[in-house]
Amino acid sequence: MQVDLRASLQQKDRLATLGTAVSKISHDLRNILATAQLISDRTANSTDPDVRRMTPTLVRAIDRAVDLCSNTLSFVGHADGKIHRREFDLRDLVEDVGLSMGLPDDGPVTWSNEVGDPFVLSADREQVFRALLNIGRNAVQAIQARENDAKGDVRITAIRVNEMISVDVIDNGPGLPDGLRDNLFQAFVKSECKGSTGLGLVIARDIARAHGGDVRLMETGSEGTRFRVDLAES
C-alpha cells in the first residue's frame, strides 16, 4: 500500500509540474502566434492566386492554435471544463478537419467526408473540431505507417439518434496492436507511433465527455479501425 501511495503521489507531482510547464509554453506560444497572425493576414492581399487560395486555411489554423493556448491557460487557471454550444453544420466541420490534415490530392491517404448535408447540431464547434482532428490524425498516421506505401482511406460518418450524435472515424489501416488496446486512453503511454504522446485520444475523450458523451473503440483488426465519438446535444 505504501508503495502504491508513493507512486500515486509522485505521479501527481509530475502532473502538477507538467501543468505549470504547459501553461508557460502556452503563454509564450500565444505571443509567437500573434506575430504569425499578422503576417498571414497580410498574405490575404497577395496577387498570387495559389497564396490567396491557401491563406484562409492558414489563418484558421493559426487562429485555432491561439485559441488552444488561451483555452489551456484558462483550464490551468480555473479547470472549469466549460463548453460553448452553438449550432453548426457537422459536414462543413469535417471538411475543415480534412483540409487541416494537409493531405496531398495525389497522396496515399484520402479523406472521405460521408456526413449527410446538412447535418446541423448544437455543440462547441472548436472543441469538436479538436477531437476529430486528433482521432483523424491517428487514423492517417496508422495508414502511413504501413509497409509498401499502400493507399488508404479515412472515412467520417455520422448518425443522430434522438438527441445523441455519433460520429465514426473509420480507417483501413493495419489495426491496433494488442498491447496498445488496453491503454488507449492513458496519457504518455508508450505508442507504436514515433513521437506520439498518447494525448490525442485522451483529449478527444475529455471533449466528448464534456458534451455528455464518450469516445469508444468500436472495432479494430487487419481490415482497419473504427472509433466512435458520441455527443449529447443538450
C-alpha positions in Angstrom: 0.0 0.0 0.0 2.9 2.4 0.9 4.5 1.7 -2.5 1.2 2.4 -4.4 0.6 5.6 -2.4 4.2 6.8 -3.0 3.8 6.1 -6.8 0.4 7.9 -6.8 1.9 11.0 -5.1 4.9 11.0 -7.5 2.5 10.9 -10.4 0.5 13.9 -9.0 3.7 15.8 -8.5 4.8 15.1 -12.1 1.3 16.2 -13.4 1.5 19.4 -11.4 4.9 20.2 -12.8 3.7 19.4 -16.3 0.7 21.7 -15.8 2.9 24.5 -14.9 5.2 23.9 -17.9 2.3 23.7 -20.3 0.9 27.0 -19.0 4.3 28.7 -19.6 4.7 27.2 -23.0 1.1 28.2 -24.0 1.7 31.7 -22.8 4.9 32.2 -24.9 3.5 30.3 -27.9 0.4 32.5 -28.0 2.7 35.6 -28.3 4.7 33.9 -31.1 1.4 33.0 -32.9 0.2 36.6 -32.7 3.1 37.6 -35.0 2.3 34.8 -37.4 -1.3 36.0 -37.4 -0.2 39.5 -38.5 1.9 38.0 -41.3 -0.8 35.6 -42.5 -3.4 38.5 -42.6 -1.1 40.4 -45.0 -0.8 37.4 -47.3 -4.5 37.5 -47.9 -3.8 40.5 -50.2 -1.3 38.6 -52.3 -1.7 38.7 -56.1 -0.7 35.1 -56.4 -3.9 33.0 -56.7 -2.4 30.0 -55.0 -1.4 32.0 -52.0 -4.8 33.6 -51.8 -6.4 30.2 -52.0 -4.4 28.7 -49.2 -4.3 31.7 -46.9 -7.8 31.2 -45.3 -6.8 27.7 -44.2 -3.5 29.0 -42.8 -5.4 31.8 -40.9 -7.9 29.4 -39.5 -5.1 27.1 -38.3 -3.3 29.9 -36.6 -6.5 31.2 -35.0 -7.1 27.7 -33.6 -3.6 27.5 -32.2 -4.1 30.8 -30.5 -7.4 29.7 -29.1 -5.9 26.5 -27.9 -3.2 28.3 -26.0 -5.8 30.6 -24.5 -8.1 27.7 -23.5 -5.1 25.9 -22.0 -4.3 28.8 -19.8 -7.9 29.2 -18.8 -8.1 25.5 -18.0 -5.0 25.6 -15.9 -6.3 28.7 -14.1 -9.8 27.6 -13.5 -10.2 24.0 -14.5 -13.9 24.5 -15.2 -14.0 22.5 -18.4 -16.8 24.6 -19.8 -18.0 24.2 -23.4 -19.7 26.8 -25.5 -22.6 25.4 -27.6 -23.8 26.8 -30.8 -25.4 25.4 -33.9 -23.2 24.5 -36.8 -23.0 22.1 -39.8 -21.0 19.0 -39.0 -20.3 18.3 -42.6 -18.6 21.6 -43.0 -16.6 21.0 -39.9 -15.4 17.6 -41.2 -14.4 19.3 -44.4 -12.4 21.7 -42.3 -10.7 18.9 -40.4 -9.8 17.2 -43.7 -8.2 20.4 -45.0 -6.2 20.8 -41.8 -4.7 17.4 -42.3 -2.8 18.8 -45.2 -3.1 15.6 -47.3 -1.9 16.0 -50.9 -4.5 15.2 -53.6 -2.3 12.6 -55.1 -1.0 11.2 -51.8 -1.5 7.6 -50.4 -4.2 8.7 -47.9 -7.6 10.1 -48.8 -10.1 11.8 -46.5 -13.7 10.9 -47.2 -16.5 13.1 -45.7 -19.6 10.9 -45.7 -21.6 13.1 -43.3 -25.0 14.0 -44.7 -25.6 17.5 -45.9 -26.8 19.4 -44.0 -26.2 17.9 -40.5 -26.8 20.7 -38.0 -26.0 20.1 -34.3 -25.6 22.1 -31.2 -22.1 21.7 -29.6 -18.8 23.5 -29.1 -17.5 23.7 -32.7 -13.9 24.3 -31.9 -13.8 21.5 -29.3 -15.5 19.0 -31.6 -13.0 20.0 -34.4 -10.2 19.4 -32.0 -11.5 15.9 -31.0 -12.0 14.8 -34.6 -8.6 16.2 -35.7 -6.9 14.2 -33.0 -8.6 11.0 -33.9 -8.4 11.6 -37.6 -4.6 12.3 -37.4 -4.2 9.0 -35.6 -6.0 7.2 -38.4 -3.9 8.9 -41.1 -0.7 8.1 -39.2 -1.8 4.4 -38.9 -2.2 4.2 -42.7 1.0 6.0 -43.4 2.9 3.6 -41.1 2.1 0.6 -43.3 4.7 -1.0 -45.4 4.9 -0.8 -49.2 3.3 2.7 -49.2 -0.2 1.1 -49.6 -3.0 3.5 -50.2 -5.6 4.0 -47.5 -8.8 5.8 -46.7 -10.2 7.6 -43.7 -14.0 7.9 -43.7 -16.1 10.0 -41.4 -19.8 9.1 -40.9 -22.4 10.5 -38.5 -25.9 9.5 -37.3 -28.4 11.1 -35.0 -30.5 9.1 -32.5 -32.8 11.3 -30.5 -30.5 14.0 -29.1 -27.3 11.9 -29.3 -24.9 12.4 -32.2 -22.5 9.5 -33.1 -19.5 10.3 -35.3 -17.4 7.4 -36.6 -13.8 7.8 -37.8 -13.0 4.7 -39.9 -9.7 3.8 -41.4 -8.5 0.8 -43.3 -5.1 0.7 -41.7 -3.4 -2.3 -40.0 -5.4 -2.2 -36.8 -4.2 -1.5 -33.3 -1.6 -3.8 -31.6 -3.0 -5.9 -28.8 -0.7 -4.3 -26.2 -2.0 -0.8 -27.1 -5.7 -1.5 -26.8 -5.7 -1.7 -23.0 -4.1 1.7 -22.6 -5.7 3.7 -25.4 -7.0 6.5 -23.1 -3.9 6.9 -20.9 -1.7 9.8 -21.5 2.1 9.3 -22.1 1.7 5.6 -22.5 4.3 4.2 -25.0 2.8 4.2 -28.5 3.7 2.4 -31.7 3.8 5.7 -33.4 7.1 7.6 -33.3 6.8 10.9 -31.4 3.3 10.2 -30.1 2.5 11.1 -26.5 -0.8 9.3 -26.5 -2.6 12.6 -25.6 -4.8 12.7 -28.8 -7.4 10.2 -27.6 -7.3 11.5 -24.0 -8.1 15.0 -25.3 -10.8 13.6 -27.6 -12.5 11.6 -24.8 -12.4 14.6 -22.4 -14.1 16.8 -25.0 -16.7 14.1 -25.7 -17.4 13.6 -22.0 -17.8 17.4 -21.5 -20.5 17.1 -24.1 -22.2 14.3 -22.2 -20.9 11.6 -24.4 -17.7 9.5 -24.8 -15.1 8.1 -27.2 -15.2 4.4 -27.8 -13.1 1.9 -29.8 -15.8 0.0 -31.8 -13.6 -2.4 -33.7 -10.0 -2.9 -34.8 -8.2 -5.6 -36.8 -6.3 -6.3 -40.0 -9.1 -4.6 -42.0 -8.9 -1.3 -40.1 -10.1 0.6 -37.0 -13.3 2.4 -36.1 -13.6 4.9 -33.3 -17.0 6.4 -32.3 -17.4 9.9 -30.8 -20.7 10.3 -29.0 -22.0 13.8 -28.3 -25.2 14.8 -26.4 -26.8 17.9 -27.9 -28.2 19.1 -24.5 
